[in-house]
């Protein structure tokens, strides 16, 4: 019988705030390397990052459109 993978949502991962080299504050998802669900944790963090980047790009494009 196949084992079911545990679904990990980005909101399940802890978030850490760090300061980037340019001084801006960046939020990062934290993944534990010894986690039993490491693969799912990495996928959830990746999806979260892609969603955030796309959201920021849409917001930036909307601000640059001429009126």
Secondary structure as UniProt FT lines:
FT   HELIX           10..12
FT   STRAND          15..19
FT   TURN            21..22
FT   STRAND          25..29
FT   TURN            33..34
FT   TURN            36..37
FT   HELIX           38..64
//
